Every structure is written in C-alpha cells, then in structure tokens.
Amino acid sequence: MEKLPERAWLGVVSAAHVRIGVRQGFAQVQHGKRSGLDRFRRGDGFVYYSPTEEMGGTVPLRAFTALGVVADDETFQAEQVMALGSSFRPFRRLVDYEPAQPVALEEVRDRLALTASANWGYRLRRGLVPLDPHDFALLAGLVLGAVPA
C-alpha cells in the first residue's frame, strides 16, 4: 500500500464470508444492506474484523482478517443464487485487498482508539463503523506484516 487513506471503515463479518469477498474483490456488510456502503469513497481504507470463523458460529475468532482500499465510486447490487434456487441481492463495493495475515484483537486492543471506550463492542453490532486513521495505519502495518507509517 503506497499511501495510507485519510478515511477508513471497519466491517464486522465472519472469516468465512471475508474470504469470499477477498477472493472476489468486494466488500459486503450489514447482511447486504446499501446504506453503509454508500458512505464509502474511492480510496477509503477498509478493514474486516471477524468475531467468528462462521456466521452464527459459537467459537470465537476475534481477529482482523482483511485489509484493503475502496476501488470504485458507486455501490452496486449483486445477484447471488442461494440453495434451492432462491436468490439474494446484496449491495457491495469493490475493494483492492492486500495480501494479509489475520491479527488477533488481543494483540492490538490496548493500542486502538476503537477499543478505548467502555462498551466499545456494542458499536460493532452495527456491522460497519468508521475507523480512526491511526487505527487503520496500525492495523495495516500488522495485517500486512510491515511497520505502520
């Protein structure tokens, strides 16, 4: 990553779903809702936090699992065929993901503005929250295996 973005976002999604998005180059949050994604701008940083490996799973993962930069200007709606022929039309944004290694929340919790306030975890229930640029820089350095700028 050449330059760190001025704005960044944190999406909360299971690691299994993160891998699908990374493989296909998109971000999808809040069960495919549009409103949060419409706040993104090209060049914004984006980080995924995965509380679990599988959606609805009970085994905690609690790790930052992907990091990239928003690569488009508009939210788009995808057509996803589900089991038994039903369809799902989630909203998405294109993201250029960097090759990343997961970083456990506990490794960085005491250094993040995100986790500085009491009850910080309640904010994550929204599925998408603004991320402090300092937090993005720190996570970029760790997730990408480099020293933050």
N, C-alpha and C positions, 0 to 999 in steps of 0.2 A: 504494500500500500504506500503510494508515493506521499500523499498529503492526508493528514487526519481531517475529518469533516468538522464543521462548526456545529452541526446539529446531529443528534443521534436518537435512536429508538431501541427499546428493549421489547421483544416479543416473547411471550411465555407459551411454549409448545412442547409436547413430548418429544424426546430424542428421535423416536421412530419417524415422526412426521417431519422433524427438522431435516433428516437425511433425505427424504423425498424432495423437499423444497430445494435443498442444496444441489442435489443431483439434477434437478430440472431448472434451477436458476430463478426461483421465485420465492417471495415471502407471502405467507398467508397466516392471518392471526384472527383471534376472536371468532373462531368457527366459521370463517369465510365472510365475515361482515365487511362492508365497504368503508364505513365512516373513519376508522382509524387510519387506514391506508391512504385515504385522501389527504391526510395531513403530511405525508411524506413529500419530499422534494428530491429531484435528481441530485446525487452527491451526498445525501444524508447517510450517516453511518447506521448500521442495523446489526443488532446482536440478538441471538436466541438464547434464552435461559430455559433449560429443561428440568422441571421438578421431578419428572419420572421418565423411565425409558419408553413406556407405552401409555397412550391416552387412557385415562381411567385406572392406570396401574397403581398398585399399593406400595411397590418397592421404590423408595426414594432414590433419585439420581442427584438432584441439586447441583447442576453444573451448567456453565456457559458452553454451548455446544456448536455455535457457528457465528461467523462474523463476516460482514461484507458492506458494500456500498450500494445504495439505491441507484438503479441504472436506467430508469425510464421516467417519463413525465406524467403518465396517466395510470390510474387504477384500471384494471381490466377484469372482465368476468370470464372464468373458465368453465368448460363443460367437463364434468367428471362422472363417468358411468360407475355406478356402485353395484353391489351384489343384487342379483335378481332383476337386473335391467333398470333399476331406478337411477335417477340422475341427481347430481348435486352441482350447483352453480356458484362456487365460491369466488370471491373477489381476491385479486392478487396484485403484487407489484414485482417487477423484475429486479433482481439483486445480483451483483457480481460478488460472489463469495470468494474468500481467500482460503487456501488450504489451512485447516485449523485442527488443533488438538483441544479436546474438552478441558476446561479448568473448573475444578471444584469450587463451589461458592465459599466453602470454609477457608480456602487458600487466600481469598481476597476480601472477605467480608469486612474486615476491620479497616480496609483502605478505600471503600466505596462510599460515595455520597448517597447512593441508592439505599444502603443499609444503615445509614447513620441515625435515622429517627426510630423511635419506638414504633412497633407495629408496622414496620416497613413492608412486611409480607402481604398485608392486606391490599396494598397498591397493585401487587402482581396479579390479583384475582381479575382485574380488568382485562388481562391478556396482552395489553400493549400500553407502555408508559414511556414518556420522554426520558432519555438517558443523559446525564450530565456529560459534557465533552471530556472532562477529566476521567470519568469512569470508562468512557469509550477508549480513550488513549491507553489507560491501564490495561483494560481487557484485550485490546489489540496487541499490546506487547506480549501478554501472556499466552493468549489463544494462538497467536501467530508465531510464538517462540522467539520474539525479539524484545528488545528493551524499549519501553514506551518513550515517545518523544517528549 
